[in-house]
Amino acid sequence: ICFNVFYHIVRQDNGSGGFNASLLDDVNEKLNHSFNPHYLNINNLGFDYIDNTTYYNIDDSDNNNTEFNALIQINNIPNAINIYIVNNAVSYGGRSNGILSQALVIESSWANTQVISHEVGHCLDLYHTFQGTAIGTDGGCAEDIDGSISNCTNCGDYVCDTPADANTGNSGGYTPNMDNIMSYYYPFNEFSNGQIDRVRNAFATSSVLQQIVSNSCRIAELSPIDYLCYPANKTLTISNLEDSTTTWQVSSNVTILSSNNSSITVRAKYSNSTGNGWVKATLSNNIVLQED
């Protein structure tokens, strides 16, 4: 799945301040680093400036959402997740416009971190791992600490392969995944398979997300190979590699004759080698391409 994002950099009335636009490629790379391993790809539609001092430092303390609600309507792009980068937000580092939505606001100091993936996760229908379980979370019911199937589909974050989480770490019998991007145990770096299943279901069923789907992502692909017949060799290449670097691996009955970042030449290891073989490319953005 390829989907669009669009960045809005909020500056002061006179155009001063604001997030450094030259870093937006790095922000997009962080999003792809989180989502690419699950074959979810981010297409950057671009950015604009919103010169409005009112929203440069946004304040929605005391549950006053007036400024947040007004900001996410400005220059809103209907076919993208709209990412509004402000200088400071009084009550949070980042906030999505609800679970499954097309807009989020994030402080400039957090924009170029994996917190951006956390907020986009909310837009793609993911709850906090501690939803309904931790003290102070609104809505939902607590997930059983034993992770029972009868409970995990209806309580907590509604994902069964994310352990129950009270947002208190490994305490009180809880053993949460403290690397999960939808937790509060920063730094974090991964989604669970169940979370990605939920995201894919949201894309399949939600008209809100269907309108952000794009065909513009350049997705890396490994050329096909059906057989090796000793002593002939074959060369496989990666298309749309972009800036990624490649680590090559092969099965025990295949030998590497030569390789570089975008291609590899292989041969059956011995004249009597038989069976199924494979060639695997692990890219620096965590994508794994394998040809059997």
LODREN-219486 format. One record per residue: residue in one letter; x, y, z of N, C-alpha, C, O in turn. Coordinates in steps of 0.1 Angstrom, whole numbers, plus 2048, in hexadecimal, padded with zeros to 3 digits. Layout:
BEGIN
R balum nX nY nZ caX caY caZ cX cY cZ oX oY oZ
R a X Y Z X Y Z X Y Z X Y Z
...
This chain:
BEGIN
R balum nX nY nZ caX caY caZ cX cY cZ oX oY oZ
R i 808 7F4 800 800 800 800 809 80C 800 812 80E 808
R c 806 815 7F7 80D 822 7F6 803 82D 7FA 7F8 82D 7F5
R f 807 836 804 7FD 841 808 805 84E 809 811 84E 80B
R n 7FD 859 807 802 866 806 803 86D 814 7FA 86B 81C
R v 80D 875 816 80E 87F 821 811 88C 81B 817 88E 810
R f 80D 897 822 810 8A5 81E 814 8AC 82B 80D 8AB 835
R y 81F 8B4 82A 824 8BB 836 820 8CA 836 821 8D0 82B
R h 81B 8CF 841 818 8DD 843 822 8E3 84E 821 8DF 859
R i 82A 8EC 84A 833 8F2 854 82E 8FF 859 82C 909 851
R v 82B 900 866 825 90C 86B 830 916 870 838 912 877
R r 82F 922 86B 838 92D 86E 831 939 874 824 939 875
R q 838 943 879 832 94F 87E 82D 957 872 830 955 867
R d 825 961 875 81F 96A 86B 829 96F 861 825 970 855
R n 834 973 866 83E 979 85D 847 96E 855 851 972 84F
R g 843 962 857 84B 957 850 857 952 857 85F 94A 852
R s 859 957 863 865 952 86B 862 946 872 856 942 875
R g 86D 93F 877 86B 933 87E 866 927 876 867 928 869
R g 862 91D 87C 85D 911 875 867 906 873 873 909 873
R f 862 8FA 871 86B 8EE 86F 873 8F0 862 86E 8F6 858
R n 87F 8EB 862 888 8EC 857 883 8E2 84C 884 8D6 84D
R a 87E 8E8 841 878 8E0 836 882 8D6 830 87E 8CC 82A
R s 88F 8D9 831 899 8D0 82B 89A 8C3 832 8A0 8BA 82D
R l 894 8C2 83E 894 8B6 845 888 8AD 843 887 8A2 848
R l 87F 8B1 83A 872 8AA 837 875 89C 831 86E 893 833
R d 880 89C 829 884 88F 823 888 885 82E 885 879 82D
R d 88E 88A 838 892 882 843 886 87D 84B 885 871 850
R v 87C 886 84D 870 882 854 869 877 84C 864 86D 852
R n 868 879 83F 861 86F 836 869 861 837 863 857 836
R e 876 862 838 87E 856 839 87B 84F 846 87B 842 846
R k 879 856 850 876 850 85D 868 848 85C 867 83D 862
R l 85F 84F 856 852 848 854 853 83B 84C 84E 831 84F
R n 85B 83C 841 85D 830 839 865 825 840 862 819 83E
R h 86E 82A 849 876 820 851 86C 818 85A 86F 80C 85C
R s 862 81E 85F 858 817 867 84E 80F 860 84B 804 864
R f 84A 814 854 83F 80D 84D 843 804 842 83C 7FB 83E
R n 84F 807 83B 853 7FF 830 855 7F0 833 851 7E8 82A
R p 85A 7EC 83F 85B 7DE 841 84E 7D6 840 84D 7CA 83F
R h 842 7DE 841 835 7D8 840 82F 7DB 833 822 7D9 831
R y 837 7DF 829 832 7E2 81B 827 7EC 81B 81E 7EC 814
R l 829 7F6 824 821 803 824 82B 80E 821 836 80F 828
R n 829 815 816 832 81E 811 82D 82D 811 821 82F 80D
R i 835 836 815 830 844 816 835 84C 80A 841 84C 806
R n 82B 853 804 82E 85C 7F8 82D 86A 7FD 822 86F 801
R n 837 872 7FC 838 880 801 832 889 7F6 839 88B 7EB
R l 826 88F 7F8 821 897 7EE 827 8A5 7EE 825 8AD 7E4
R g 82E 8A9 7F9 834 8B6 7F9 831 8BD 806 82D 8B7 810
R f 833 8CA 806 830 8D2 812 82D 8E0 80F 82E 8E5 804
R d 827 8E7 819 824 8F6 817 828 8FC 825 82B 8F6 82F
R y 827 90A 825 828 912 831 81B 918 835 813 91C 82C
R i 818 918 842 80D 91F 847 812 929 851 817 926 85C
R d 812 936 84C 817 941 854 80C 947 85C 805 950 858
R n 80B 942 869 801 946 872 806 944 880 807 939 885
R t 809 94F 886 80E 94F 894 805 948 89E 809 942 8A8
R t 7F8 949 89B 7EE 943 8A4 7F1 934 8A6 7EF 92F 8B1
R y 7F5 92D 89B 7F7 91F 89C 806 91B 89D 809 90F 89D
R y 80F 925 89D 81D 922 89E 820 91B 8AB 827 911 8AB
R n 81A 91F 8B6 81A 919 8C3 80C 916 8C7 805 91E 8CB
R i 808 909 8C5 7FA 905 8C6 7F7 902 8D5 7FF 8FB 8DB
R d 7EB 906 8D9 7E7 904 8E7 7D9 8FE 8E8 7D0 904 8E5
R d 7D9 8F1 8EC 7CB 8EB 8EE 7CB 8E5 8FC 7C4 8DB 8FE
R s 7D1 8EC 905 7D0 8E8 913 7C2 8E9 918 7BA 8F0 913
R d 7BF 8E2 923 7B2 8E2 929 7A7 8DD 91F 79C 8E1 91F
R n 7AC 8D3 916 7A3 8CD 90D 79C 8D7 903 791 8D5 8FE
R n 7A3 8E2 901 79E 8EC 8F7 7A4 8E9 8EA 7B0 8EB 8E7
R n 79C 8E3 8E1 7A1 8DF 8D4 7A0 8E9 8C8 7A1 8E6 8BD
R t 79C 8F5 8CC 799 8FF 8C2 7A5 902 8B8 7A2 901 8AC
R e 7B1 903 8BD 7BC 906 8B4 7C0 8FA 8AC 7C2 8FB 8A0
R f 7C0 8EE 8B2 7C3 8E2 8AB 7B9 8E0 8A0 7BD 8DD 894
R n 7AC 8E1 8A3 7A2 8DE 899 7A2 8E8 88D 7A0 8E5 882
R a 7A6 8F5 890 7A7 8FF 886 7B3 8FC 87D 7B3 8FE 871
R l 7BE 8F9 883 7CB 8F7 87C 7CA 8EC 872 7CE 8ED 866
R i 7C4 8E0 875 7C4 8D5 86C 7BA 8D7 861 7B9 8CE 858
R q 7B3 8E2 860 7AA 8E5 855 7B2 8EE 84A 7AD 8EF 83F
R i 7BD 8F4 84E 7C4 8FD 846 7CC 8F5 83B 7D4 8ED 83E
R n 7C9 8F9 82E 7D0 8F2 823 7D0 8E3 823 7D8 8DD 81E
R n 7C5 8DE 829 7C4 8CF 82A 7C3 8C9 81C 7BB 8CC 814
R i 7CC 8BF 81A 7CD 8B7 80E 7C4 8AB 80F 7C7 8A3 818
R p 7B9 8A9 807 7B0 89E 809 7B5 891 807 7B0 887 80C
R n 7C0 88F 7FE 7C5 882 7FB 7D2 87F 802 7DA 877 7FC
R a 7D4 884 80E 7E0 881 815 7DD 882 824 7D4 888 829
R i 7E7 87C 82C 7E7 87F 83A 7EF 88C 83C 7FA 88E 837
R n 7E8 896 842 7ED 8A3 843 7F5 8A5 850 7EF 8A3 85B
R i 802 8A8 84F 80B 8A8 85B 80E 8B7 85D 816 8BD 856
R y 809 8BD 868 80B 8CB 86C 816 8CB 876 815 8C6 881
R i 821 8D2 872 82D 8D3 87B 82D 8E1 881 82F 8EB 87B
R v 82B 8E2 88F 82A 8EF 896 837 8F0 89E 83E 8E6 8A0
R n 839 8FC 8A3 845 8FE 8AB 844 8F8 8B9 84D 8F1 8BD
R n 838 8FA 8BF 836 8F4 8CC 827 8F1 8CE 81E 8F8 8C9
R a 824 8E6 8D5 817 8E3 8D9 817 8E1 8E8 81E 8D9 8ED
R v 80E 8E9 8EF 80F 8E9 8FD 80C 8DC 904 812 8D9 90E
R s 803 8D4 8FE 7FE 8C8 905 804 8BB 900 801 8B1 906
R y 80B 8BB 8F5 810 8AF 8EF 81C 8B1 8E6 81E 8BC 8E2
R g 823 8A6 8E3 82D 8A6 8D8 827 8A4 8CB 82C 8AA 8C1
R g 81D 89C 8CA 816 899 8BD 807 895 8C0 805 88F 8CB
R r 7FF 897 8B7 7F1 893 8B9 7EA 891 8AC 7EB 89A 8A3
R s 7E3 886 8AA 7DB 883 89E 7CD 888 8A0 7C9 88A 8AB
R n 7C6 88A 895 7B8 88E 895 7AF 882 898 7A6 880 890
R g 7B3 87A 8A2 7AB 86E 8A5 7B1 862 89F 7BA 862 896
R i 7AB 856 8A3 7B0 849 89D 7A9 848 890 79C 847 88F
R l 7B0 846 886 7AC 846 878 7A8 853 873 79C 857 875
R s 7B1 85B 86E 7AF 869 86A 7B9 86D 860 7C2 865 85C
R q 7B8 879 85B 7C1 87E 850 7CA 88A 855 7CF 891 84C
R a 7CB 88C 862 7D3 898 866 7D9 895 873 7D4 88E 87C
R l 7E5 89B 875 7EC 89B 882 7F4 8A8 884 7F7 8AE 87A
R v 7F6 8AB 890 7FF 8B7 894 80A 8B1 89C 808 8A9 8A5
R i 816 8B6 899 822 8B2 8A0 82C 8BD 8A2 82D 8C6 89A
R e 832 8BE 8AE 83C 8C8 8B1 848 8C6 8A8 84C 8BB 8A5
R s 84F 8D1 8A4 85B 8D0 89C 866 8C8 8A2 86D 8C1 89B
R s 867 8C8 8AF 872 8C1 8B6 86F 8B2 8B5 879 8AA 8B7
R w 863 8AD 8B2 860 89F 8B1 85E 89A 8A3 85D 88E 8A0
R a 85D 8A4 89A 859 8A0 88C 863 897 885 85F 88E 87E
R n 870 899 888 87A 890 882 87E 885 88B 88A 882 88C
R t 874 87F 892 877 873 89A 86C 869 897 863 86B 88F
R q 86D 85D 89D 863 853 89B 855 856 8A1 84C 84F 89F
R v 854 861 8A8 847 866 8AD 83E 869 8A1 832 867 8A2
R i 844 86D 896 83C 86F 88A 835 862 886 829 862 881
R s 83C 857 887 836 84A 883 82B 846 88D 821 840 889
R h 82C 84A 89A 822 847 8A4 815 84E 8A0 80A 849 8A1
R e 817 85B 89D 80B 863 89A 804 85F 88C 7F8 85E 88B
R v 80C 85B 883 806 856 876 800 849 879 7F5 845 873
R g 805 841 882 7FF 834 886 7F0 837 88B 7E7 82F 888
R h 7EE 841 893 7E1 845 897 7D8 848 88B 7CC 843 88B
R c 7DD 84F 882 7D5 852 876 7D1 846 86E 7C7 845 868
R l 7D9 83B 870 7D7 82F 869 7CF 824 871 7D0 818 86F
R d 7C9 829 87C 7BF 821 884 7C6 81A 88F 7C0 810 894
R l 7D2 81E 894 7D8 817 89F 7D7 81F 8AC 7D9 82B 8AC
R y 7D3 818 8B7 7D2 81E 8C4 7E0 81C 8CB 7E9 815 8C7
R h 7E1 824 8D6 7EC 821 8DF 7EC 813 8E4 7E1 80D 8E6
R t 7F7 80D 8E7 7F8 7FF 8EC 7F1 7FE 8FA 7ED 7F4 8FF
R f 7F0 80A 901 7EB 80A 90F 7DC 80F 90F 7D7 811 91A
R q 7D6 810 903 7C8 815 903 7BF 80D 90B 7BF 801 90A
R g 7B8 814 914 7AE 80D 91C 7B3 806 928 7AC 802 932
R t 7C1 804 928 7C7 7FD 933 7CE 806 93D 7CD 805 949
R a 7D5 810 938 7DD 819 940 7D3 823 947 7C8 826 941
R i 7D6 827 953 7CE 831 95A 7CD 83E 952 7D8 843 94E
R g 7C2 843 951 7C0 850 94A 7BD 84F 93B 7BA 859 935
R t 7BD 843 936 7B9 842 927 7AA 841 926 7A3 83A 92E
R d 7A5 849 91D 796 84A 91B 792 840 911 798 83D 907
R g 786 83A 914 780 831 90A 786 823 90A 792 821 90D
R g 77E 819 907 783 80B 906 783 805 914 781 80B 91E
R c 787 7F8 914 788 7F1 920 797 7EB 921 79E 7EB 917
R a 79A 7E7 92D 7A8 7E3 92F 7AA 7D5 929 7A2 7CC 92A
R e 7B6 7D4 923 7BA 7C7 91E 7BF 7BE 929 7C7 7C2 931
R d 7BA 7B1 929 7BF 7A8 933 7CE 7A6 933 7D4 7A6 928
R i 7D4 7A5 93E 7E2 7A4 93F 7E7 797 939 7F3 797 935
R d 7DF 78D 939 7E3 780 933 7E1 780 924 7E4 776 91D
R g 7DC 78B 91E 7DA 78C 90F 7D0 782 90A 7D2 77D 8FE
R s 7C6 77F 911 7BC 775 90C 7B6 779 8FF 7B2 785 8FE
R i 7B4 770 8F6 7AE 773 8E9 7A0 779 8EA 79C 781 8E2
R s 799 774 8F4 78B 778 8F6 78A 787 8F9 780 78D 8F7
R n 795 78C 8FE 795 79A 903 79D 7A3 8FA 799 7AF 8F8
R c 7A8 79F 8F4 7B1 7A8 8ED 7AB 7AE 8E0 7B0 7B8 8DB
R t 7A1 7A7 8DA 79B 7AD 8CE 791 7B8 8D1 78D 7BF 8C8
R n 78D 7B9 8DE 782 7C3 8E1 787 7CD 8EB 780 7D7 8ED
R c 793 7CC 8F1 798 7D5 8FB 7A6 7D9 8F8 7AC 7D4 8EE
R g 7AB 7E2 900 7B9 7E7 8FD 7BA 7EE 8F0 7B2 7F6 8ED
R d 7C4 7EA 8E8 7C6 7F1 8DB 7C0 7E8 8D0 7C2 7EB 8C4
R y 7B8 7DE 8D4 7B1 7D5 8CA 7BA 7CD 8C1 7B6 7C9 8B7
R v 7C7 7CC 8C6 7D1 7C4 8BE 7D6 7B9 8C7 7DB 7BC 8D2
R c 7D5 7AC 8C3 7D8 7A2 8CD 7E7 79F 8CE 7EB 798 8D8
R d 7F0 7A3 8C5 7FE 79F 8C6 806 7AB 8CC 812 7AA 8CC
R t 7FF 7B5 8D2 806 7BF 8DA 802 7BC 8E8 7F6 7BD 8EC
R p 80C 7B9 8F1 809 7B5 8FF 801 7C0 906 803 7CC 903
R a 7F9 7BC 910 7F3 7C6 918 7FD 7D0 91E 808 7CC 922
R d 7F9 7DD 91F 802 7E7 922 7FB 7F1 92B 7F1 7F7 927
R a 800 7F3 937 7FB 7FD 940 803 80A 940 800 813 948
R n 80C 80C 936 815 817 935 81D 819 941 821 825 945
R t 821 80F 948 829 80F 954 835 806 952 83C 803 95C
R g 838 802 946 843 7F9 943 841 7EB 948 836 7E6 94A
R n 84C 7E4 94B 84C 7D6 950 849 7D7 95F 852 7D5 967
R s 83D 7D8 963 839 7D9 971 82B 7D4 973 823 7D4 969
R g 828 7D0 97F 81A 7CB 982 816 7C0 97A 80A 7BE 978
R g 81F 7B8 975 81C 7AC 96C 81B 7AF 95E 819 7A6 956
R y 81C 7BC 95A 81B 7BF 94C 829 7BE 945 833 7C1 94B
R t 829 7B9 939 835 7B7 931 833 7BD 923 833 7B5 91A
R p 831 7CA 922 82E 7D0 915 83A 7D0 90B 846 7CE 910
R n 838 7D1 8FE 842 7D2 8F5 847 7E1 8F5 840 7EA 8F0
R m 852 7E4 8FB 856 7F1 8FD 85D 7F7 8F0 862 803 8F1
R d 85D 7F0 8E5 862 7F4 8D9 857 7F8 8CF 859 7FD 8C4
R n 84B 7F6 8D3 83F 7F8 8CA 83D 807 8C8 83C 80F 8D2
R i 83B 80B 8BC 83A 819 8B8 82E 81F 8BE 82D 82B 8C0
R m 823 817 8C1 817 81D 8C6 817 81D 8D5 80C 81F 8DB
R s 822 81B 8DC 824 81C 8EA 829 82A 8ED 82B 832 8E5
R y 82B 82C 8FA 832 839 8FF 840 836 904 845 83E 90B
R y 845 82A 901 853 827 905 85D 82C 8FB 865 823 8F6
R y 85E 838 8F9 867 83E 8EF 876 83C 8F4 878 83E 8FF
R p 87F 838 8EB 87D 836 8DC 877 829 8D9 879 81F 8E0
R f 870 829 8CE 869 81C 8C9 86C 81B 8BB 870 824 8B4
R n 86A 80E 8B5 86E 80C 8A7 866 802 8A0 86A 7FE 895
R e 85B 7FC 8A5 855 7F2 89D 845 7F1 89F 840 7F5 8AA
R f 83F 7EC 895 831 7E9 896 82F 7DA 897 838 7D2 892
R s 825 7D5 89D 822 7C7 89D 81B 7C2 890 815 7CB 889
R n 81B 7B6 88D 814 7B1 881 805 7B3 883 7FE 7B6 879
R g 800 7B2 88F 7F2 7B4 891 7EE 7C3 88F 7E3 7C6 889
R q 7F7 7CC 893 7F4 7DA 890 7F4 7DD 881 7EB 7E4 87C
R i 7FD 7D7 87A 7FD 7D9 86B 7F1 7D2 865 7EB 7D8 85B
R d 7EC 7C7 86A 7DF 7C1 865 7D4 7CB 867 7CB 7CC 85E
R r 7D4 7D2 872 7C9 7DB 875 7CA 7E7 86B 7C0 7EC 866
R v 7D6 7EC 869 7D8 7F7 85F 7D3 7F3 851 7CC 7FA 84B
R r 7D7 7E7 84D 7D3 7E2 840 7C4 7E1 83F 7BE 7E4 834
R n 7BE 7DC 849 7AF 7DC 849 7A9 7E9 849 79F 7EB 842
R a 7AF 7F3 84F 7AA 801 84F 7AB 806 840 7A2 80D 83C
R f 7B6 804 83A 7B7 808 82C 7AC 801 823 7A7 808 81A
R a 7A9 7F5 826 7A0 7EE 81E 791 7F2 820 789 7F0 817
R t 78E 7F7 82C 780 7FA 82F 77D 808 831 771 80C 832
R s 787 811 833 784 81F 836 785 828 82A 78F 828 823
R s 77A 830 828 77B 839 81D 784 844 81F 78A 84B 816
R v 787 847 82C 790 852 830 79E 84E 82B 7A5 857 826
R l 7A2 842 82E 7B0 83D 82A 7B1 83A 81B 7BB 83B 815
R q 7A6 835 815 7A6 832 807 7AA 83E 7FE 7B0 83C 7F4
R q 7A6 84A 803 7A9 855 7FA 7B7 85A 7FB 7BB 863 7F4
R i 7BF 855 805 7CD 859 806 7D6 84F 7FF 7E2 851 7FE
R v 7D0 844 7F9 7D8 83A 7F2 7DE 840 7E5 7D7 847 7DE
R s 7EA 83C 7E2 7F1 842 7D6 7F7 836 7CE 7F9 82B 7D3
R n 7FA 839 7C2 802 830 7B9 810 836 7B6 816 831 7AD
R s 814 83F 7BE 820 847 7BB 82D 842 7C2 838 847 7BF
R c 82C 839 7CB 838 834 7D3 841 82C 7C9 83C 824 7C1
R r 84D 82F 7CB 857 827 7C4 85C 81B 7CD 864 81E 7D6
R i 857 810 7CB 859 804 7D4 863 7FB 7CF 863 7F7 7C3
R a 86D 7F8 7D7 878 7EF 7D3 873 7E1 7D0 86B 7DC 7D7
R e 878 7DC 7C5 875 7CE 7C0 881 7C7 7BC 88B 7CD 7B6
R l 882 7BA 7BF 88D 7B1 7BB 888 7A9 7AE 87E 7A3 7AE
R s 891 7A9 7A4 88D 7A2 798 88C 793 79A 892 78E 7A3
R p 884 78C 792 880 77E 795 88B 775 790 894 778 788
R i 88B 769 797 894 75E 792 88C 751 795 886 74F 7A0
R d 88B 748 78C 884 73C 78D 88D 72F 790 888 726 797
R y 899 72F 78A 8A1 724 78C 8B0 728 789 8B3 732 783
R l 8B9 720 78F 8C7 720 78B 8CC 713 787 8C9 709 78D
R c 8D3 712 77B 8D7 705 776 8E7 706 775 8EC 70D 76C
R y 8EE 700 77D 8FC 700 77E 902 6FC 770 8FD 6F2 76A
R p 90C 703 76B 914 70E 771 910 71C 76D 917 726 770
R a 904 71D 767 8FF 72B 763 8FD 734 76F 8FA 72E 77A
R n 8FE 740 76D 8FB 74A 778 8F0 753 774 8ED 755 768
R k 8EA 75A 77E 8DF 764 77B 8E1 770 784 8E7 76F 78F
R t 8DD 77B 77E 8DF 788 785 8D1 78E 789 8C8 78E 780
R l 8CF 791 795 8C2 797 79A 8C5 7A6 79D 8D0 7A9 7A2
R t 8BC 7AF 79A 8BE 7BD 79D 8B2 7C2 7A5 8A7 7BD 7A4
R i 8B4 7CD 7AC 8AA 7D4 7B4 8A6 7E1 7AD 8AF 7E9 7AA
R s 89A 7E2 7AA 895 7EF 7A4 88F 7F8 7AF 88B 7F3 7BA
R n 88F 805 7AD 88A 80F 7B6 891 80E 7C4 88B 80F 7CE
R l 89E 80C 7C4 8A6 80A 7D0 8A7 818 7D8 8A8 817 7E4
R e 8A6 823 7D1 8A7 830 7D7 8B5 831 7DE 8BF 82D 7D9
R d 8B4 836 7EB 8C1 838 7F2 8C4 82D 7FC 8CE 82E 804
R s 8BD 822 7FB 8C0 817 804 8CD 80F 801 8D1 80F 7F5
R t 8D3 809 80B 8DE 800 809 8D9 7F2 80B 8D0 7F0 812
R t 8E0 7E9 805 8DC 7DB 804 8E5 7D1 80B 8F1 7D2 809
R t 8E0 7C8 813 8E7 7BC 818 8E2 7B0 811 8D6 7AD 812
R w 8EA 7A8 80A 8E6 79C 803 8E8 78F 80B 8F2 78E 812
R q 8DF 786 809 8E0 779 80F 8DB 76F 805 8D2 772 7FD
R v 8E0 762 805 8DB 758 7FD 8D9 74B 805 8E0 749 80F
R s 8D2 741 800 8D0 734 806 8DD 72C 805 8E6 730 7FD
R s 8DE 721 80C 8EA 71A 80D 8EE 713 800 8F9 70F 7FE
R n 8E4 711 7F7 8E7 70A 7EA 8EA 714 7DF 8EB 710 7D3
R v 8EC 721 7E2 8EE 72C 7D8 8FB 733 7DD 8FE 734 7E8
R t 903 737 7D3 90F 73E 7D6 90F 74C 7CF 909 74D 7C4
R i 915 756 7D5 915 764 7D0 922 765 7C8 92D 763 7CD
R l 921 768 7BB 92D 76B 7B3 931 779 7B4 93D 77C 7B4
R s 927 782 7B4 92B 791 7B6 91E 798 7BA 913 793 7B8
R s 920 7A3 7C0 914 7AB 7C4 918 7BA 7C6 924 7BD 7C9
R n 90F 7C3 7C5 910 7D1 7C8 903 7D5 7CF 8FB 7CD 7D2
R n 901 7E2 7D0 8F6 7E7 7D8 8E9 7E3 7D1 8DE 7E2 7D8
R s 8E9 7E3 7C4 8DC 7E1 7BD 8DB 7D4 7B5 8D0 7D1 7AF
R s 8E5 7CB 7B5 8E4 7BF 7AD 8ED 7B4 7B4 8F6 7B7 7BB
R i 8EA 7A8 7B0 8F1 79C 7B5 8F1 792 7AA 8E7 78F 7A3
R t 8FD 78B 7A8 8FE 780 79F 900 773 7A7 90A 773 7AF
R v 8F8 769 7A4 8F9 75D 7AC 8F9 751 7A3 8F7 751 797
R r 8FD 745 7A9 8FE 738 7A2 8FB 72E 7AC 8FD 72F 7B8
R a 8F6 722 7A7 8F5 717 7B0 903 714 7B6 90D 715 7AF
R k 903 710 7C2 910 70F 7C9 918 703 7C4 924 705 7C2
R y 912 6F8 7C1 91A 6ED 7BC 912 6E7 7B0 907 6EA 7AD
R s 919 6DE 7A8 913 6D8 79C 908 6CF 7A0 8FF 6CC 798
R n 908 6CA 7AD 8FE 6C1 7B1 8F4 6C7 7BB 8EC 6C0 7C2
R s 8F4 6D5 7BC 8EB 6DC 7C5 8DD 6DA 7C0 8DA 6DB 7B4
R t 8D4 6D7 7CA 8C6 6D6 7C6 8BD 6DD 7D0 8C2 6E2 7DB
R g 8B0 6DD 7CE 8A6 6E2 7D8 8A3 6F1 7D5 8A6 6F7 7CB
R n 89B 6F6 7DF 897 704 7DE 8A1 70E 7E3 8A8 70B 7ED
R g 8A3 719 7DC 8AD 723 7E0 8A7 730 7E1 89B 732 7DC
R w 8AE 73A 7E6 8A9 748 7E7 8B4 752 7E7 8BF 74F 7EB
R v 8B0 75E 7E3 8B9 76A 7E4 8B2 774 7EB 8A6 777 7E8
R k 8B8 77A 7F5 8B1 784 7FE 8B9 791 7FE 8C6 791 800
R a 8B2 79C 7FD 8B8 7A9 7FE 8B2 7B0 80A 8A5 7B3 80A
R t 8BA 7B4 814 8B5 7BC 81F 8B9 7CA 81E 8C5 7CD 81D
R l 8B0 7D3 81C 8B3 7E1 81A 8B4 7E9 827 8AE 7E5 831
R s 8BB 7F4 826 8BD 7FC 832 8B1 802 838 8B0 807 843
R n 8A6 803 830 899 808 835 890 7FD 83A 884 7FF 83D
R n 896 7F1 83D 890 7E6 843 887 7DD 83A 881 7D4 83E
R i 886 7E1 82D 87F 7D9 824 888 7CC 821 894 7CD 81F
R v 881 7C1 820 888 7B4 81D 882 7AF 810 876 7AD 80F
R l 88A 7AD 806 885 7A8 7F9 88B 79A 7F7 898 798 7F8
R q 883 790 7F4 888 782 7F2 882 77C 7E6 876 77D 7E4
R e 88B 776 7DE 887 76F 7D2 88A 760 7D4 896 75D 7D6
R d 880 758 7D3 883 749 7D5 885 742 7C7 887 736 7C7
